[in-house]
Amino acid sequence: MPQSYEYDVLIIGSGAAGLTVALNLPRHLRIAVISKADISSGATLWAQGGIAAVLDDEDSVEHHISDTLNAGAGLCHEDAVRFTVENARESIDWLVDSGVDFTRDENAELHLTREGGHSHRRIIHAADATGHAVSTTLTEQAQARDNIDLMSRRVAVDLITNRKLSLPGNRCVGAYILNLDNNHVELFQARFTVLATGGASKAYRYTTNPDGASGDGIAMAWRAGCRVANMEFNQFHPTCLYHPHAKSFLITEAVRGEGGHLLLPDGSRFMERFDPRAELAPRDIVARAIDHEMKRLGADHLLLDISHKPADFIRQHFPTIHEKCLGFGIDITRDPIPVVPAAHYTCGGVVTDDRARADISQLYVVGEAAFTGLHGANRMASNSLLECLVYGRAAAADIARRESDIPPPPPAPDWDESQVRDSDEDVVISHNWDELRHFMWDYVGIVRTTKRLQRAKHRVDLLASEISEFYSNYRVSNDLLELRNLVTVSDLIICSALQRRESRGLHYTLDYPGLSPDVRDTLLVPTNYRTDTP
């Protein structure tokens, strides 16, 4: 028989955002943290660059705010930017107190580096593996808490709301979760539910993200009746290692921050022709420049070269990249790195407020799945982990403030699979999966046109119909759930892109190459949206 669980707080996602919420909640609350694979398998683990924060006397909060607003191309919400930046120092102090071993200089001060879009050195890091340091430390902290249950190999199916239970109000009371070890869907009920499921870059053929980045939280919240915003802004990281055996290995922006040069196949630099900041321009500009040059030359990759720096400097600052590239026969102390752009970050997401609250009562969304207004039309480097920390702590504080007033969830039925059968046509899933990621890359990628977007919309509608029929008749599986969610978020991306008739930030269309005077977010509202919000 499938298991049923009841907790005070259910957190779906075990990256920096989810664990930050868990570790900042009162210790008397019973908390479940759900992970698709291993607890530390999310995108946080792979973050290389670092966390942006004002930690130097020559820097200022106003400079960080200004840089973020500039990178966001007019769409950042200044109140969200200010809230995030002003709470950065406190969040970094919490990480240091938690035991994260950040890199320090010869004076034992925190070493700060600089990345594209930043006017000062303000990136705190742990060599070139910051995400690994943060993820492992927070996981160890959570494992030591007797009120936190870390539950791996579980995939969320859908949220449970009062509306689904035919009860009054608009409250989230838990979720149905597929246990991958026994293929049963389990019932998780909770007074508070937190979505910390990451972004949706797996919708694209080439991505720097881990396999789990399939937009699960965004899709589930949308189906439950939450608004989403700015889904057209997909950040493509300019530099992903190009090698047939390298699976989406990111080359951190810090390589360019420390003096790395982007080169054409003939060894010449080109970024000065696209932006006076050259390699330190924001990511959207650098990614478009690389894409343009690759298409102009018919090249399958370009080059990133830092070999002009001393070899000891390179090995000290980028040990992970140096070791990884050596494994593919590339010595970055002597050779340039072959690179291509790849889908990296989802700037839009589920609409939330400054306490990470979504449109449904008792539902919070933190991290990449959320739309806070921080990133605007283009996320500035190293603001993402900062957002996880600041809004994760804000969500935990709000839950702690409210928890004595929220009653236990009402009874909910177990998952009913009496009308479905085992699939004998999994080829449908694999075929549709490949088709989706190919046309998203070709039609909804770095450079777009209205015709390409319309073609993508036609294809995604057909896929949605096929997947809906498949979902209704067969038992759920991890691949089916991820495909269902990816089809949903891909449709949201396409619909958002079709609505934006201008080129701004990460959304660049040949049909509308200029900026519109109408500066606005793209807000999508589901048909089952209700306004009785918390």
Secondary structure, DSSP 8 states (H G I E B T S, - for coil): ---EEEEEEEEE--SHHHHHHHHHS-TTS-EEEE-SSSTT-SGGGG--S-EE---STT--HHHHHHHHHHHTTT-S-HHHHHHHHHTHHHHHHHHHHHT----B-TTSSB-EE--TT-SS--EE-STT-HHHHHHHHHHHHHHT-TTEEEE-SEEEEEEEETTTTT-SS-BEEEEEEEETTTTEEEEEEEEEEEE-----GGGSSSBSS-TT-S-HHHHHHHHHT--EE-TT-EEEEEEEE--TT--S-B--THHHHTT-EEE-TTS-B-GGGT-TTGGGS-HHHHHHHHHHHHHHHT-S-EEEE-TTS-HHHHHHH-HHHHHHHHHTT--TTTS-EEEEEEEEEE--EEE--TT-B-SSBTEEE-GGGEE-SSSTTS--TT-HHHHHHHHHHHHHHHHHHHGGG------------TT-B--S-HHHHHHHHHHHHHHHHHHSSSSB-HHHHHHHHHHHHHHHHHHHHHHHHB---HHHHHHHHHHHHHHHHHHHHHH--S-BTTB-BTTS-S--S-----EE--TT------
